[in-house]
């Protein structure tokens, strides 16, 4: 078989394993009961453990649970039986991943955890294993065949473990009413977090506030726009109410029309009702507005008062584009 055929077969075998896993979840399984019990236990953490490739999957499950509001800790099964069992507190749920449920470290660890009296969860492909028989909650991950030709390398089995971990995290997220605002609290860094919490008020204050009056001359308008380096200036009346905006595009269009510019003032070339946003607007929503109207800046306005300008460069700098 060529490489593409092998790749397709691998993906199909893993997809089949996921479909079988989805079909295995019904009212007779322990999944719903586990979700309900974890959600109801306010002080509990999830201690997730495994050995070999299952340990790597366990680390990913812990990362997903923590990022979606379920406190979790990774415990390597080999380290657990050499002193790290001390991290388990009385209210914690312990989740053990093992395809066979019979690896030496798991056979030692499972009875120890059981003796602690903690709620014990097994994620395994072997219903009759030592691990499964000791578990208070059994999450069965049926595996017909690993994806490699020798049916040995953890492929389909680790994919199923990952999927059941994701399913648990998402079910708990939904059960707890975890919102996008909650998600932002745990993801303050990077573009993803910034999409959820960064607001226009965090950006426009970084700039000066270009502004002219209606009677300002054309040289005054150009000087204000050039000195503030934002490619635009607001026009406001004596009471501070916004009248409009003048952009470098407005100046170019005026020059193209030609004529005598000696008597031109700001009120002659301003654009009324400019596109604007409030200071509490999410930065990602401001970006969407810029894209919709093919513009590079928005005025920040609150109750008719001009506050400043947010520029496309601000959003580029923050990694939102």
C-alpha positions in Angstrom: 0.0 0.0 0.0 1.2 3.5 -0.7 1.4 6.2 1.9 -1.9 7.8 1.1 -3.8 4.6 1.3 -2.2 3.8 4.6 -3.1 7.2 5.9 -6.7 6.9 4.8 -7.0 3.4 6.4 -5.5 4.7 9.7 -7.9 7.5 9.9 -10.9 5.3 9.0 -10.0 2.7 11.7 -9.7 5.5 14.3 -13.0 7.0 13.1 -14.6 3.6 13.4 -13.3 3.4 17.0 -14.9 6.8 17.8 -18.2 5.8 16.3 -18.2 2.6 18.3 -17.4 4.6 21.5 -20.3 7.0 20.7 -22.7 4.0 20.3 -21.5 2.4 23.5 -22.7 5.4 25.6 -26.2 4.9 26.7 -28.3 5.0 29.9 -26.8 1.8 31.2 -23.3 3.3 31.3 -21.7 5.2 34.2 -20.9 8.3 32.2 -24.0 10.3 33.1 -23.7 9.3 36.8 -20.1 10.4 36.8 -20.9 13.8 35.3 -23.7 14.4 37.8 -21.6 13.4 40.8 -18.5 15.4 39.8 -20.7 18.5 39.1 -22.4 18.1 42.5 -19.2 17.8 44.4 -18.0 21.4 44.8 -14.6 20.6 46.5 -13.6 17.7 44.3 -10.7 17.7 41.8 -10.1 15.1 39.1 -6.8 13.2 39.5 -6.1 11.6 36.1 -3.4 8.9 35.9 -2.0 6.4 33.4 1.2 4.8 32.2 3.0 5.0 28.8 0.9 6.5 26.0 -2.1 6.6 28.3 -0.2 8.9 30.6 0.3 11.3 27.7 -3.4 11.2 27.0 -4.1 11.8 30.7 -2.0 15.0 30.6 -4.1 16.3 27.7 -7.4 15.5 29.4 -6.2 17.3 32.5 -5.3 20.4 30.4 -8.8 20.3 28.8 -10.6 19.9 32.1 -8.7 22.7 33.8 -9.3 25.1 30.8 -13.0 24.4 31.0 -13.5 24.9 34.7 -13.0 21.5 36.3 -9.9 21.5 38.6 -7.7 18.6 37.6 -4.2 17.2 38.3 -2.1 14.7 36.3 -0.5 11.9 38.3 1.9 9.5 36.6 1.0 6.0 37.6 4.7 5.0 38.2 5.3 8.1 40.4 2.0 7.4 42.2 3.3 4.1 43.6 6.6 5.8 44.6 5.3 8.5 46.9 3.0 10.8 44.8 -0.2 9.3 46.1 0.1 12.0 48.7 -1.4 14.6 46.3 -4.8 12.8 46.4 -7.2 14.5 48.8 -10.3 12.8 50.3 -12.9 14.4 48.1 -11.0 13.9 44.8 -12.1 11.6 42.0 -9.3 9.5 40.6 -9.5 8.6 36.9 -7.2 5.8 35.6 -6.6 5.2 31.9 -5.4 1.9 30.6 -6.3 0.0 27.5 -5.7 -3.4 29.0 -6.4 -2.5 32.6 -3.7 -5.0 33.5 -0.3 -3.3 33.2 1.9 -3.9 36.3 1.8 -0.3 37.6 -2.0 -0.2 37.2 -2.4 -3.5 39.0 -0.5 -2.1 41.9 -2.1 1.4 41.8 -5.7 0.5 41.5 -6.1 -1.4 44.8 -4.2 1.4 46.6 -6.6 4.1 45.3 -9.6 1.9 46.1 -8.4 1.5 49.7 -8.3 5.3 50.1 -12.1 5.4 49.5 -11.9 8.0 46.7 -14.4 7.7 43.9 -12.5 5.6 41.3 -13.0 5.9 37.6 -11.6 3.4 35.0 -11.2 4.3 31.3 -10.4 1.0 29.7 -11.1 -1.2 26.6 -11.2 -4.4 28.8 -14.4 -4.7 30.8 -13.1 -7.7 32.7 -9.7 -6.3 33.7 -8.5 -5.8 37.2 -8.9 -2.1 36.8 -12.5 -2.3 35.5 -13.6 -4.6 38.3 -12.3 -2.3 41.0 -13.9 0.9 39.5 -16.9 2.7 40.9 -17.4 4.2 37.4 -16.5 2.3 34.2 -16.0 4.3 31.0 -15.6 1.5 28.5 -13.7 2.4 25.3 -14.4 -0.5 22.8 -11.5 -1.1 20.5 -11.8 -3.7 17.7 -8.3 -3.0 16.2 -5.4 -0.6 16.5 -4.6 1.2 13.3 -1.1 -0.2 12.8 -0.7 -3.5 10.8 0.5 -5.4 13.8 -2.4 -4.3 16.0 0.0 -3.2 18.7 0.8 0.5 18.6 -1.6 2.6 20.7 -3.6 4.5 18.0 -7.3 3.8 17.9 -7.2 3.1 21.7 -5.5 6.5 22.5 -7.8 8.3 20.1 -10.8 6.8 22.0 -9.3 7.8 25.4 -8.8 11.3 24.2 -12.3 11.5 22.9 -13.9 10.2 26.1 -11.8 12.8 28.0 -13.1 15.6 25.8 -16.7 14.3 26.1 -16.3 14.4 29.9 -14.9 17.9 29.9 -17.6 19.2 27.6 -20.4 17.5 29.5 -19.1 19.0 32.8 -18.8 22.4 31.1 -22.4 22.3 30.1 -23.6 20.9 33.4 -21.9 23.7 35.3 -23.1 26.5 32.9 -19.5 27.4 32.0 -19.6 30.5 29.7 -17.3 32.2 27.2 -16.6 34.8 29.9 -15.5 32.0 32.3 -13.4 30.5 29.5 -11.6 33.9 29.0 -10.6 33.9 32.6 -8.5 30.8 32.1 -7.2 31.9 28.7 -5.9 35.4 29.1 -2.9 35.0 26.8 -2.8 34.7 23.0 -5.3 35.6 20.4 -8.0 33.2 21.7 -8.2 34.8 25.1 -8.0 38.3 23.6 -11.0 37.6 21.4 -13.0 37.0 24.6 -11.9 39.8 26.9 -10.0 42.6 25.0 -12.2 45.7 24.6 -11.9 48.9 22.6 -11.3 50.8 25.8 -8.0 48.9 26.3 -6.8 50.1 22.9 -7.9 53.6 22.1 -6.3 55.1 25.2 -2.9 54.2 23.8 -3.2 57.0 21.2 -3.5 60.7 21.3 -7.0 62.1 20.6 -7.0 63.9 17.2 -9.7 66.5 17.0 -10.5 69.8 15.2 -13.4 72.3 15.3 -15.8 72.9 12.4 -14.1 76.2 11.5 -10.5 74.7 11.5 -8.7 75.5 8.3 -7.4 72.9 5.9 -3.8 73.3 7.0 -4.9 72.9 10.6 -6.8 69.7 9.7 -3.7 68.3 7.9 -1.4 69.2 10.7 -3.7 67.5 13.3 -3.9 64.4 11.3 -0.2 64.3 10.6 0.9 65.0 14.1 -1.4 62.3 15.7 -0.4 59.7 13.0 -3.8 57.9 12.9 -4.9 58.9 9.4 -8.0 60.6 10.6 -9.3 63.3 12.9 -12.7 63.8 14.6 -14.6 67.1 14.2 -16.5 68.2 17.3 -18.4 71.3 18.2 -17.8 73.7 21.1 -19.8 71.5 23.5 -17.7 68.5 22.7 -20.4 66.8 20.6 -19.2 64.7 17.7 -20.0 66.2 14.2 -18.1 63.8 12.0 -14.7 62.6 10.9 -12.1 63.5 8.3 -9.8 60.8 7.0 -6.9 60.8 4.6 -9.2 59.4 2.1 -11.5 62.4 2.4 -8.5 64.6 1.7 -7.4 62.7 -1.4 -10.9 62.8 -2.8 -11.1 66.6 -2.2 -7.8 67.1 -4.0 -9.0 65.0 -6.9 -12.0 67.2 -7.3 -9.7 70.2 -7.6 -10.6 73.9 -7.0 -9.6 76.6 -4.6 -8.7 75.2 -1.2 -7.8 78.4 0.5 -11.1 78.9 2.2 -11.9 75.2 2.9 -12.6 74.4 6.5 -13.2 71.1 8.4 -17.0 71.4 8.2 -16.7 71.5 4.4 -15.1 68.1 4.1 -16.1 66.1 7.1 -18.1 62.8 6.8 -21.2 62.9 9.0 -22.4 59.8 11.0 -19.0 58.1 10.9 -18.7 54.4 11.8 -18.1 54.2 15.5 -18.0 51.8 18.5 -18.4 52.2 22.2 -15.6 51.7 24.7 -17.0 48.4 26.0 -17.1 46.9 22.5 -15.0 43.7 22.1 -12.0 44.4 20.0 -12.8 41.4 17.8 -16.2 43.0 17.1 -14.5 46.3 16.1 -12.3 44.3 13.7 -15.4 42.7 12.1 -16.9 46.2 11.6 -13.6 47.4 10.0 -13.7 44.4 7.7 -17.3 44.9 6.8 -16.8 48.5 5.7 -13.2 48.2 4.4 -11.9 50.8 6.8 -8.8 51.0 9.0 -10.1 53.1 12.0 -13.2 53.6 14.1 -14.1 56.5 16.3 -14.8 55.6 19.9 -18.0 57.3 21.0 -20.0 57.2 24.2 -23.3 59.1 24.5 -22.3 61.4 21.6 -19.0 62.2 23.1 -15.9 61.5 21.1 -13.3 59.6 23.2 -10.6 58.6 20.7 -9.8 56.3 17.8 -9.1 52.6 17.5 -7.0 51.6 14.6 -6.5 48.4 12.6 -2.8 48.5 13.7 -3.9 48.1 17.3 -5.7 44.9 16.4 -2.7 43.7 14.3 -0.4 44.3 17.3 -2.7 42.3 19.6 -2.6 39.3 17.2 -6.4 39.5 16.3 -5.8 39.7 12.6 
